[in-house]
Amino acid sequence: MATEAAIYDGLTEVFHDVFGDDSLTLTPTLSAEQVPGWDSVRMVTIILGVEQHFGVKLRSREVDQLKNVGDLARLVQAKLG
């Protein structure tokens, strides 16, 4: 089972790759509204990156319910759990 820290480390790697910004700091409450350029296309790229990085499959209805990075981290943890 992956720790919360390991999940956030992986998510940070994915977000840095997607946004090309190594200064981006992830917090549980971080949402698309707070990150310039985080649109629907970037969201698809984030989800694909998360699936590849963690070796999980995220369903559309699960992704549609995500409101912030904390929700994404909990979903990944559940999939790995």
PyMOL Python script that loads the backbone (N, CA, C, O; Angstrom):
from pymol import cmd

cmd.read_pdbstr("""\
ATOM      1  N   MET A   1       0.847  -1.193   0.000  1.00  0.00           N
ATOM      2  CA  MET A   1       0.000   0.000   0.000  1.00  0.00           C
ATOM      3  C   MET A   1       0.886   1.247   0.000  1.00  0.00           C
ATOM      4  O   MET A   1       1.800   1.367   0.815  1.00  0.00           O
ATOM      5  N   ALA A   2       0.615   2.147  -0.894  1.00  0.00           N
ATOM      6  CA  ALA A   2       1.400   3.372  -1.005  1.00  0.00           C
ATOM      7  C   ALA A   2       1.017   4.339   0.114  1.00  0.00           C
ATOM      8  O   ALA A   2      -0.152   4.458   0.482  1.00  0.00           O
ATOM      9  N   THR A   3       2.017   5.017   0.638  1.00  0.00           N
ATOM     10  CA  THR A   3       1.752   6.019   1.668  1.00  0.00           C
ATOM     11  C   THR A   3       1.210   7.290   1.016  1.00  0.00           C
ATOM     12  O   THR A   3       1.343   7.489  -0.191  1.00  0.00           O
ATOM     13  N   GLU A   4       0.608   8.127   1.820  1.00  0.00           N
ATOM     14  CA  GLU A   4       0.101   9.396   1.316  1.00  0.00           C
ATOM     15  C   GLU A   4       1.246  10.226   0.733  1.00  0.00           C
ATOM     16  O   GLU A   4       1.094  10.862  -0.310  1.00  0.00           O
ATOM     17  N   ALA A   5       2.387  10.213   1.415  1.00  0.00           N
ATOM     18  CA  ALA A   5       3.553  10.973   0.924  1.00  0.00           C
ATOM     19  C   ALA A   5       4.013  10.461  -0.433  1.00  0.00           C
ATOM     20  O   ALA A   5       4.350  11.253  -1.313  1.00  0.00           O
ATOM     21  N   ALA A   6       4.029   9.139  -0.609  1.00  0.00           N
ATOM     22  CA  ALA A   6       4.450   8.557  -1.891  1.00  0.00           C
ATOM     23  C   ALA A   6       3.465   8.921  -3.000  1.00  0.00           C
ATOM     24  O   ALA A   6       3.870   9.171  -4.136  1.00  0.00           O
ATOM     25  N   ILE A   7       2.182   8.951  -2.675  1.00  0.00           N
ATOM     26  CA  ILE A   7       1.171   9.331  -3.667  1.00  0.00           C
ATOM     27  C   ILE A   7       1.349  10.790  -4.064  1.00  0.00           C
ATOM     28  O   ILE A   7       1.304  11.121  -5.249  1.00  0.00           O
ATOM     29  N   TYR A   8       1.550  11.666  -3.082  1.00  0.00           N
ATOM     30  CA  TYR A   8       1.759  13.083  -3.403  1.00  0.00           C
ATOM     31  C   TYR A   8       3.049  13.294  -4.186  1.00  0.00           C
ATOM     32  O   TYR A   8       3.103  14.151  -5.068  1.00  0.00           O
ATOM     33  N   ASP A   9       4.094  12.519  -3.872  1.00  0.00           N
ATOM     34  CA  ASP A   9       5.339  12.604  -4.652  1.00  0.00           C
ATOM     35  C   ASP A   9       5.078  12.247  -6.112  1.00  0.00           C
ATOM     36  O   ASP A   9       5.546  12.938  -7.017  1.00  0.00           O
ATOM     37  N   GLY A  10       4.330  11.168  -6.338  1.00  0.00           N
ATOM     38  CA  GLY A  10       3.997  10.751  -7.699  1.00  0.00           C
ATOM     39  C   GLY A  10       3.122  11.759  -8.411  1.00  0.00           C
ATOM     40  O   GLY A  10       3.340  12.064  -9.584  1.00  0.00           O
ATOM     41  N   LEU A  11       2.128  12.279  -7.699  1.00  0.00           N
ATOM     42  CA  LEU A  11       1.249  13.287  -8.297  1.00  0.00           C
ATOM     43  C   LEU A  11       2.034  14.550  -8.644  1.00  0.00           C
ATOM     44  O   LEU A  11       1.812  15.158  -9.691  1.00  0.00           O
ATOM     45  N   THR A  12       2.940  14.936  -7.773  1.00  0.00           N
ATOM     46  CA  THR A  12       3.763  16.120  -8.036  1.00  0.00           C
ATOM     47  C   THR A  12       4.577  15.932  -9.302  1.00  0.00           C
ATOM     48  O   THR A  12       4.690  16.848 -10.116  1.00  0.00           O
ATOM     49  N   GLU A  13       5.144  14.746  -9.469  1.00  0.00           N
ATOM     50  CA  GLU A  13       5.918  14.443 -10.682  1.00  0.00           C
ATOM     51  C   GLU A  13       5.040  14.582 -11.932  1.00  0.00           C
ATOM     52  O   GLU A  13       5.452  15.177 -12.927  1.00  0.00           O
ATOM     53  N   VAL A  14       3.832  14.027 -11.867  1.00  0.00           N
ATOM     54  CA  VAL A  14       2.901  14.110 -12.998  1.00  0.00           C
ATOM     55  C   VAL A  14       2.541  15.567 -13.290  1.00  0.00           C
ATOM     56  O   VAL A  14       2.582  15.993 -14.444  1.00  0.00           O
ATOM     57  N   PHE A  15       2.189  16.329 -12.261  1.00  0.00           N
ATOM     58  CA  PHE A  15       1.799  17.720 -12.454  1.00  0.00           C
ATOM     59  C   PHE A  15       2.957  18.549 -13.003  1.00  0.00           C
ATOM     60  O   PHE A  15       2.752  19.395 -13.873  1.00  0.00           O
ATOM     61  N   HIS A  16       4.165  18.316 -12.509  1.00  0.00           N
ATOM     62  CA  HIS A  16       5.331  19.043 -13.027  1.00  0.00           C
ATOM     63  C   HIS A  16       5.525  18.747 -14.507  1.00  0.00           C
ATOM     64  O   HIS A  16       5.826  19.651 -15.287  1.00  0.00           O
ATOM     65  N   ASP A  17       5.354  17.485 -14.898  1.00  0.00           N
ATOM     66  CA  ASP A  17       5.476  17.113 -16.314  1.00  0.00           C
ATOM     67  C   ASP A  17       4.386  17.772 -17.158  1.00  0.00           C
ATOM     68  O   ASP A  17       4.669  18.302 -18.232  1.00  0.00           O
ATOM     69  N   VAL A  18       3.155  17.741 -16.681  1.00  0.00           N
ATOM     70  CA  VAL A  18       2.020  18.260 -17.447  1.00  0.00           C
ATOM     71  C   VAL A  18       2.105  19.778 -17.614  1.00  0.00           C
ATOM     72  O   VAL A  18       1.845  20.305 -18.696  1.00  0.00           O
ATOM     73  N   PHE A  19       2.467  20.468 -16.543  1.00  0.00           N
ATOM     74  CA  PHE A  19       2.469  21.925 -16.590  1.00  0.00           C
ATOM     75  C   PHE A  19       3.839  22.518 -16.923  1.00  0.00           C
ATOM     76  O   PHE A  19       3.949  23.715 -17.188  1.00  0.00           O
ATOM     77  N   GLY A  20       4.887  21.681 -16.911  1.00  0.00           N
ATOM     78  CA  GLY A  20       6.222  22.179 -17.186  1.00  0.00           C
ATOM     79  C   GLY A  20       6.678  23.205 -16.157  1.00  0.00           C
ATOM     80  O   GLY A  20       7.432  24.125 -16.473  1.00  0.00           O
ATOM     81  N   ASP A  21       6.213  23.037 -14.923  1.00  0.00           N
ATOM     82  CA  ASP A  21       6.512  24.003 -13.860  1.00  0.00           C
ATOM     83  C   ASP A  21       6.902  23.241 -12.596  1.00  0.00           C
ATOM     84  O   ASP A  21       6.048  22.722 -11.876  1.00  0.00           O
ATOM     85  N   ASP A  22       8.210  23.185 -12.341  1.00  0.00           N
ATOM     86  CA  ASP A  22       8.695  22.458 -11.167  1.00  0.00           C
ATOM     87  C   ASP A  22       8.463  23.202  -9.857  1.00  0.00           C
ATOM     88  O   ASP A  22       8.741  22.668  -8.784  1.00  0.00           O
ATOM     89  N   SER A  23       7.953  24.433  -9.936  1.00  0.00           N
ATOM     90  CA  SER A  23       7.679  25.185  -8.705  1.00  0.00           C
ATOM     91  C   SER A  23       6.255  24.938  -8.205  1.00  0.00           C
ATOM     92  O   SER A  23       5.893  25.399  -7.122  1.00  0.00           O
ATOM     93  N   LEU A  24       5.456  24.224  -8.974  1.00  0.00           N
ATOM     94  CA  LEU A  24       4.073  23.944  -8.586  1.00  0.00           C
ATOM     95  C   LEU A  24       4.066  23.030  -7.361  1.00  0.00           C
ATOM     96  O   LEU A  24       4.625  21.933  -7.390  1.00  0.00           O
ATOM     97  N   THR A  25       3.429  23.492  -6.290  1.00  0.00           N
ATOM     98  CA  THR A  25       3.350  22.730  -5.041  1.00  0.00           C
ATOM     99  C   THR A  25       1.925  22.227  -4.866  1.00  0.00           C
ATOM    100  O   THR A  25       0.973  23.007  -4.880  1.00  0.00           O
ATOM    101  N   LEU A  26       1.788  20.914  -4.701  1.00  0.00           N
ATOM    102  CA  LEU A  26       0.455  20.333  -4.543  1.00  0.00           C
ATOM    103  C   LEU A  26       0.031  20.332  -3.083  1.00  0.00           C
ATOM    104  O   LEU A  26       0.812  20.001  -2.191  1.00  0.00           O
ATOM    105  N   THR A  27      -1.209  20.705  -2.861  1.00  0.00           N
ATOM    106  CA  THR A  27      -1.834  20.608  -1.549  1.00  0.00           C
ATOM    107  C   THR A  27      -3.178  19.918  -1.744  1.00  0.00           C
ATOM    108  O   THR A  27      -3.707  19.902  -2.855  1.00  0.00           O
ATOM    109  N   PRO A  28      -3.736  19.350  -0.683  1.00  0.00           N
ATOM    110  CA  PRO A  28      -5.027  18.666  -0.828  1.00  0.00           C
ATOM    111  C   PRO A  28      -6.139  19.565  -1.365  1.00  0.00           C
ATOM    112  O   PRO A  28      -7.055  19.079  -2.029  1.00  0.00           O
ATOM    113  N   THR A  29      -6.074  20.855  -1.092  1.00  0.00           N
ATOM    114  CA  THR A  29      -7.154  21.758  -1.511  1.00  0.00           C
ATOM    115  C   THR A  29      -6.901  22.422  -2.859  1.00  0.00           C
ATOM    116  O   THR A  29      -7.754  23.164  -3.344  1.00  0.00           O
ATOM    117  N   LEU A  30      -5.745  22.170  -3.474  1.00  0.00           N
ATOM    118  CA  LEU A  30      -5.437  22.777  -4.768  1.00  0.00           C
ATOM    119  C   LEU A  30      -6.428  22.292  -5.823  1.00  0.00           C
ATOM    120  O   LEU A  30      -6.683  21.094  -5.954  1.00  0.00           O
ATOM    121  N   SER A  31      -6.988  23.259  -6.582  1.00  0.00           N
ATOM    122  CA  SER A  31      -7.969  22.906  -7.614  1.00  0.00           C
ATOM    123  C   SER A  31      -7.632  23.617  -8.917  1.00  0.00           C
ATOM    124  O   SER A  31      -6.753  24.477  -8.965  1.00  0.00           O
ATOM    125  N   ALA A  32      -8.336  23.248  -9.956  1.00  0.00           N
ATOM    126  CA  ALA A  32      -8.074  23.779 -11.295  1.00  0.00           C
ATOM    127  C   ALA A  32      -8.174  25.303 -11.337  1.00  0.00           C
ATOM    128  O   ALA A  32      -7.426  25.952 -12.068  1.00  0.00           O
ATOM    129  N   GLU A  33      -9.076  25.868 -10.571  1.00  0.00           N
ATOM    130  CA  GLU A  33      -9.259  27.317 -10.572  1.00  0.00           C
ATOM    131  C   GLU A  33      -8.018  28.059 -10.092  1.00  0.00           C
ATOM    132  O   GLU A  33      -7.842  29.237 -10.403  1.00  0.00           O
ATOM    133  N   GLN A  34      -7.155  27.380  -9.336  1.00  0.00           N
ATOM    134  CA  GLN A  34      -5.983  28.017  -8.743  1.00  0.00           C
ATOM    135  C   GLN A  34      -4.724  27.882  -9.601  1.00  0.00           C
ATOM    136  O   GLN A  34      -3.700  28.492  -9.291  1.00  0.00           O
ATOM    137  N   VAL A  35      -4.786  27.096 -10.670  1.00  0.00           N
ATOM    138  CA  VAL A  35      -3.602  26.837 -11.487  1.00  0.00           C
ATOM    139  C   VAL A  35      -3.838  27.349 -12.907  1.00  0.00           C
ATOM    140  O   VAL A  35      -4.690  26.825 -13.624  1.00  0.00           O
ATOM    141  N   PRO A  36      -3.088  28.367 -13.309  1.00  0.00           N
ATOM    142  CA  PRO A  36      -3.245  28.879 -14.671  1.00  0.00           C
ATOM    143  C   PRO A  36      -2.999  27.781 -15.711  1.00  0.00           C
ATOM    144  O   PRO A  36      -2.011  27.050 -15.640  1.00  0.00           O
ATOM    145  N   GLY A  37      -3.909  27.682 -16.670  1.00  0.00           N
ATOM    146  CA  GLY A  37      -3.756  26.694 -17.729  1.00  0.00           C
ATOM    147  C   GLY A  37      -4.335  25.324 -17.433  1.00  0.00           C
ATOM    148  O   GLY A  37      -4.280  24.435 -18.283  1.00  0.00           O
ATOM    149  N   TRP A  38      -4.895  25.134 -16.230  1.00  0.00           N
ATOM    150  CA  TRP A  38      -5.488  23.830 -15.896  1.00  0.00           C
ATOM    151  C   TRP A  38      -6.906  23.825 -16.461  1.00  0.00           C
ATOM    152  O   TRP A  38      -7.862  24.252 -15.815  1.00  0.00           O
ATOM    153  N   ASP A  39      -7.002  23.329 -17.685  1.00  0.00           N
ATOM    154  CA  ASP A  39      -8.285  23.248 -18.374  1.00  0.00           C
ATOM    155  C   ASP A  39      -8.641  21.781 -18.601  1.00  0.00           C
ATOM    156  O   ASP A  39      -7.973  20.890 -18.075  1.00  0.00           O
ATOM    157  N   SER A  40      -9.685  21.532 -19.377  1.00  0.00           N
ATOM    158  CA  SER A  40     -10.153  20.154 -19.579  1.00  0.00           C
ATOM    159  C   SER A  40      -9.121  19.306 -20.323  1.00  0.00           C
ATOM    160  O   SER A  40      -8.996  18.111 -20.058  1.00  0.00           O
ATOM    161  N   VAL A  41      -8.391  19.909 -21.241  1.00  0.00           N
ATOM    162  CA  VAL A  41      -7.359  19.158 -21.970  1.00  0.00           C
ATOM    163  C   VAL A  41      -6.237  18.762 -21.014  1.00  0.00           C
ATOM    164  O   VAL A  41      -5.765  17.626 -21.037  1.00  0.00           O
ATOM    165  N   ARG A  42      -5.818  19.701 -20.180  1.00  0.00           N
ATOM    166  CA  ARG A  42      -4.771  19.387 -19.202  1.00  0.00           C
ATOM    167  C   ARG A  42      -5.260  18.333 -18.212  1.00  0.00           C
ATOM    168  O   ARG A  42      -4.479  17.491 -17.767  1.00  0.00           O
ATOM    169  N   MET A  43      -6.543  18.373 -17.865  1.00  0.00           N
ATOM    170  CA  MET A  43      -7.085  17.384 -16.932  1.00  0.00           C
ATOM    171  C   MET A  43      -6.972  15.986 -17.512  1.00  0.00           C
ATOM    172  O   MET A  43      -6.609  15.047 -16.803  1.00  0.00           O
ATOM    173  N   VAL A  44      -7.276  15.838 -18.787  1.00  0.00           N
ATOM    174  CA  VAL A  44      -7.143  14.532 -19.442  1.00  0.00           C
ATOM    175  C   VAL A  44      -5.679  14.086 -19.391  1.00  0.00           C
ATOM    176  O   VAL A  44      -5.393  12.920 -19.121  1.00  0.00           O
ATOM    177  N   THR A  45      -4.765  15.006 -19.649  1.00  0.00           N
ATOM    178  CA  THR A  45      -3.346  14.684 -19.614  1.00  0.00           C
ATOM    179  C   THR A  45      -2.908  14.288 -18.202  1.00  0.00           C
ATOM    180  O   THR A  45      -2.110  13.366 -18.034  1.00  0.00           O
ATOM    181  N   ILE A  46      -3.428  14.984 -17.191  1.00  0.00           N
ATOM    182  CA  ILE A  46      -3.132  14.632 -15.797  1.00  0.00           C
ATOM    183  C   ILE A  46      -3.617  13.218 -15.505  1.00  0.00           C
ATOM    184  O   ILE A  46      -2.875  12.413 -14.943  1.00  0.00           O
ATOM    185  N   ILE A  47      -4.847  12.912 -15.879  1.00  0.00           N
ATOM    186  CA  ILE A  47      -5.423  11.594 -15.590  1.00  0.00           C
ATOM    187  C   ILE A  47      -4.611  10.492 -16.289  1.00  0.00           C
ATOM    188  O   ILE A  47      -4.307   9.464 -15.684  1.00  0.00           O
ATOM    189  N   LEU A  48      -4.267  10.710 -17.549  1.00  0.00           N
ATOM    190  CA  LEU A  48      -3.459   9.717 -18.264  1.00  0.00           C
ATOM    191  C   LEU A  48      -2.104   9.544 -17.592  1.00  0.00           C
ATOM    192  O   LEU A  48      -1.611   8.422 -17.476  1.00  0.00           O
ATOM    193  N   GLY A  49      -1.502  10.635 -17.151  1.00  0.00           N
ATOM    194  CA  GLY A  49      -0.214  10.563 -16.457  1.00  0.00           C
ATOM    195  C   GLY A  49      -0.316   9.824 -15.139  1.00  0.00           C
ATOM    196  O   GLY A  49       0.566   9.036 -14.796  1.00  0.00           O
ATOM    197  N   VAL A  50      -1.387  10.072 -14.396  1.00  0.00           N
ATOM    198  CA  VAL A  50      -1.612   9.393 -13.117  1.00  0.00           C
ATOM    199  C   VAL A  50      -1.802   7.889 -13.353  1.00  0.00           C
ATOM    200  O   VAL A  50      -1.232   7.062 -12.642  1.00  0.00           O
ATOM    201  N   GLU A  51      -2.608   7.553 -14.359  1.00  0.00           N
ATOM    202  CA  GLU A  51      -2.838   6.131 -14.660  1.00  0.00           C
ATOM    203  C   GLU A  51      -1.518   5.433 -14.998  1.00  0.00           C
ATOM    204  O   GLU A  51      -1.257   4.324 -14.530  1.00  0.00           O
ATOM    205  N   GLN A  52      -0.700   6.083 -15.803  1.00  0.00           N
ATOM    206  CA  GLN A  52       0.564   5.485 -16.208  1.00  0.00           C
ATOM    207  C   GLN A  52       1.530   5.412 -15.025  1.00  0.00           C
ATOM    208  O   GLN A  52       2.165   4.379 -14.811  1.00  0.00           O
ATOM    209  N   HIS A  53       1.647   6.473 -14.271  1.00  0.00           N
ATOM    210  CA  HIS A  53       2.601   6.518 -13.156  1.00  0.00           C
ATOM    211  C   HIS A  53       2.278   5.476 -12.088  1.00  0.00           C
ATOM    212  O   HIS A  53       3.169   4.782 -11.598  1.00  0.00           O
ATOM    213  N   PHE A  54       0.995   5.371 -11.731  1.00  0.00           N
ATOM    214  CA  PHE A  54       0.607   4.490 -10.626  1.00  0.00           C
ATOM    215  C   PHE A  54       0.118   3.117 -11.087  1.00  0.00           C
ATOM    216  O   PHE A  54      -0.096   2.232 -10.258  1.00  0.00           O
ATOM    217  N   GLY A  55      -0.062   2.929 -12.389  1.00  0.00           N
ATOM    218  CA  GLY A  55      -0.543   1.647 -12.886  1.00  0.00           C
ATOM    219  C   GLY A  55      -1.980   1.364 -12.499  1.00  0.00           C
ATOM    220  O   GLY A  55      -2.337   0.224 -12.199  1.00  0.00           O
ATOM    221  N   VAL A  56      -2.804   2.398 -12.505  1.00  0.00           N
ATOM    222  CA  VAL A  56      -4.220   2.249 -12.155  1.00  0.00           C
ATOM    223  C   VAL A  56      -5.070   2.711 -13.326  1.00  0.00           C
ATOM    224  O   VAL A  56      -4.573   3.353 -14.251  1.00  0.00           O
ATOM    225  N   LYS A  57      -6.354   2.382 -13.280  1.00  0.00           N
ATOM    226  CA  LYS A  57      -7.317   2.838 -14.286  1.00  0.00           C
ATOM    227  C   LYS A  57      -8.390   3.644 -13.566  1.00  0.00           C
ATOM    228  O   LYS A  57      -9.028   3.150 -12.635  1.00  0.00           O
ATOM    229  N   LEU A  58      -8.587   4.887 -13.999  1.00  0.00           N
ATOM    230  CA  LEU A  58      -9.593   5.749 -13.394  1.00  0.00           C
ATOM    231  C   LEU A  58     -10.794   5.850 -14.322  1.00  0.00           C
ATOM    232  O   LEU A  58     -10.648   6.132 -15.512  1.00  0.00           O
ATOM    233  N   ARG A  59     -11.964   5.623 -13.779  1.00  0.00           N
ATOM    234  CA  ARG A  59     -13.192   5.687 -14.584  1.00  0.00           C
ATOM    235  C   ARG A  59     -13.666   7.122 -14.731  1.00  0.00           C
ATOM    236  O   ARG A  59     -13.410   7.964 -13.871  1.00  0.00           O
ATOM    237  N   SER A  60     -14.355   7.389 -15.821  1.00  0.00           N
ATOM    238  CA  SER A  60     -14.869   8.735 -16.099  1.00  0.00           C
ATOM    239  C   SER A  60     -15.735   9.256 -14.964  1.00  0.00           C
ATOM    240  O   SER A  60     -15.611  10.416 -14.571  1.00  0.00           O
ATOM    241  N   ARG A  61     -16.598   8.420 -14.441  1.00  0.00           N
ATOM    242  CA  ARG A  61     -17.491   8.898 -13.375  1.00  0.00           C
ATOM    243  C   ARG A  61     -16.708   9.209 -12.099  1.00  0.00           C
ATOM    244  O   ARG A  61     -17.112  10.081 -11.330  1.00  0.00           O
ATOM    245  N   GLU A  62     -15.588   8.506 -11.860  1.00  0.00           N
ATOM    246  CA  GLU A  62     -14.744   8.810 -10.704  1.00  0.00           C
ATOM    247  C   GLU A  62     -14.045  10.162 -10.916  1.00  0.00           C
ATOM    248  O   GLU A  62     -13.991  10.993 -10.009  1.00  0.00           O
ATOM    249  N   VAL A  63     -13.522  10.361 -12.102  1.00  0.00           N
ATOM    250  CA  VAL A  63     -12.810  11.595 -12.433  1.00  0.00           C
ATOM    251  C   VAL A  63     -13.757  12.790 -12.375  1.00  0.00           C
ATOM    252  O   VAL A  63     -13.369  13.865 -11.919  1.00  0.00           O
ATOM    253  N   ASP A  64     -14.989  12.611 -12.831  1.00  0.00           N
ATOM    254  CA  ASP A  64     -15.974  13.692 -12.834  1.00  0.00           C
ATOM    255  C   ASP A  64     -16.289  14.198 -11.424  1.00  0.00           C
ATOM    256  O   ASP A  64     -16.711  15.343 -11.258  1.00  0.00           O
ATOM    257  N   GLN A  65     -16.088  13.358 -10.415  1.00  0.00           N
ATOM    258  CA  GLN A  65     -16.400  13.729  -9.032  1.00  0.00           C
ATOM    259  C   GLN A  65     -15.244  14.432  -8.325  1.00  0.00           C
ATOM    260  O   GLN A  65     -15.417  14.932  -7.213  1.00  0.00           O
ATOM    261  N   LEU A  66     -14.068  14.476  -8.954  1.00  0.00           N
ATOM    262  CA  LEU A  66     -12.898  15.093  -8.323  1.00  0.00           C
ATOM    263  C   LEU A  66     -13.054  16.604  -8.270  1.00  0.00           C
ATOM    264  O   LEU A  66     -13.405  17.244  -9.261  1.00  0.00           O
ATOM    265  N   LYS A  67     -12.788  17.164  -7.092  1.00  0.00           N
ATOM    266  CA  LYS A  67     -12.881  18.609  -6.924  1.00  0.00           C
ATOM    267  C   LYS A  67     -11.519  19.249  -6.685  1.00  0.00           C
ATOM    268  O   LYS A  67     -11.349  20.448  -6.906  1.00  0.00           O
ATOM    269  N   ASN A  68     -10.545  18.454  -6.232  1.00  0.00           N
ATOM    270  CA  ASN A  68      -9.222  19.003  -5.922  1.00  0.00           C
ATOM    271  C   ASN A  68      -8.179  17.876  -5.890  1.00  0.00           C
ATOM    272  O   ASN A  68      -8.497  16.707  -6.106  1.00  0.00           O
ATOM    273  N   VAL A  69      -6.943  18.256  -5.617  1.00  0.00           N
ATOM    274  CA  VAL A  69      -5.844  17.288  -5.606  1.00  0.00           C
ATOM    275  C   VAL A  69      -6.040  16.252  -4.497  1.00  0.00           C
ATOM    276  O   VAL A  69      -5.684  15.086  -4.669  1.00  0.00           O
ATOM    277  N   GLY A  70      -6.599  16.668  -3.371  1.00  0.00           N
ATOM    278  CA  GLY A  70      -6.858  15.731  -2.274  1.00  0.00           C
ATOM    279  C   GLY A  70      -7.794  14.612  -2.699  1.00  0.00           C
ATOM    280  O   GLY A  70      -7.581  13.452  -2.347  1.00  0.00           O
ATOM    281  N   ASP A  71      -8.833  14.958  -3.458  1.00  0.00           N
ATOM    282  CA  ASP A  71      -9.757  13.938  -3.981  1.00  0.00           C
ATOM    283  C   ASP A  71      -9.022  12.972  -4.901  1.00  0.00           C
ATOM    284  O   ASP A  71      -9.244  11.762  -4.842  1.00  0.00           O
ATOM    285  N   LEU A  72      -8.143  13.507  -5.755  1.00  0.00           N
ATOM    286  CA  LEU A  72      -7.374  12.668  -6.655  1.00  0.00           C
ATOM    287  C   LEU A  72      -6.446  11.746  -5.893  1.00  0.00           C
ATOM    288  O   LEU A  72      -6.324  10.569  -6.234  1.00  0.00           O
ATOM    289  N   ALA A  73      -5.789  12.265  -4.865  1.00  0.00           N
ATOM    290  CA  ALA A  73      -4.880  11.451  -4.047  1.00  0.00           C
ATOM    291  C   ALA A  73      -5.652  10.325  -3.347  1.00  0.00           C
ATOM    292  O   ALA A  73      -5.172   9.193  -3.289  1.00  0.00           O
ATOM    293  N   ARG A  74      -6.829  10.625  -2.822  1.00  0.00           N
ATOM    294  CA  ARG A  74      -7.633   9.596  -2.144  1.00  0.00           C
ATOM    295  C   ARG A  74      -8.094   8.529  -3.138  1.00  0.00           C
ATOM    296  O   ARG A  74      -8.130   7.343  -2.809  1.00  0.00           O
ATOM    297  N   LEU A  75      -8.446   8.955  -4.351  1.00  0.00           N
ATOM    298  CA  LEU A  75      -8.872   8.000  -5.387  1.00  0.00           C
ATOM    299  C   LEU A  75      -7.719   7.077  -5.750  1.00  0.00           C
ATOM    300  O   LEU A  75      -7.907   5.865  -5.854  1.00  0.00           O
ATOM    301  N   VAL A  76      -6.533   7.633  -5.943  1.00  0.00           N
ATOM    302  CA  VAL A  76      -5.356   6.818  -6.265  1.00  0.00           C
ATOM    303  C   VAL A  76      -5.079   5.844  -5.118  1.00  0.00           C
ATOM    304  O   VAL A  76      -4.806   4.667  -5.357  1.00  0.00           O
ATOM    305  N   GLN A  77      -5.147   6.321  -3.891  1.00  0.00           N
ATOM    306  CA  GLN A  77      -4.902   5.446  -2.730  1.00  0.00           C
ATOM    307  C   GLN A  77      -5.912   4.300  -2.694  1.00  0.00           C
ATOM    308  O   GLN A  77      -5.545   3.157  -2.423  1.00  0.00           O
ATOM    309  N   ALA A  78      -7.172   4.599  -2.965  1.00  0.00           N
ATOM    310  CA  ALA A  78      -8.200   3.552  -2.990  1.00  0.00           C
ATOM    311  C   ALA A  78      -7.908   2.527  -4.081  1.00  0.00           C
ATOM    312  O   ALA A  78      -8.087   1.327  -3.874  1.00  0.00           O
ATOM    313  N   LYS A  79      -7.461   2.997  -5.240  1.00  0.00           N
ATOM    314  CA  LYS A  79      -7.156   2.084  -6.347  1.00  0.00           C
ATOM    315  C   LYS A  79      -5.956   1.201  -6.021  1.00  0.00           C
ATOM    316  O   LYS A  79      -5.908   0.038  -6.422  1.00  0.00           O
ATOM    317  N   LEU A  80      -4.994   1.754  -5.297  1.00  0.00           N
ATOM    318  CA  LEU A  80      -3.801   0.989  -4.944  1.00  0.00           C
ATOM    319  C   LEU A  80      -4.026   0.103  -3.734  1.00  0.00           C
ATOM    320  O   LEU A  80      -3.314  -0.878  -3.522  1.00  0.00           O
ATOM    321  N   GLY A  81      -5.049   0.473  -2.928  1.00  0.00           N
ATOM    322  CA  GLY A  81      -5.300  -0.097  -1.625  1.00  0.00           C
ATOM    323  C   GLY A  81      -5.504  -1.536  -1.514  1.00  0.00           C
ATOM    324  O   GLY A  81      -5.720  -2.045  -0.415  1.00  0.00           O
TER     325      GLY A  81
END
""", "prot")
cmd.dss("prot")
cmd.show_as("cartoon", "prot")
cmd.util.cbc("prot")
cmd.orient("prot")
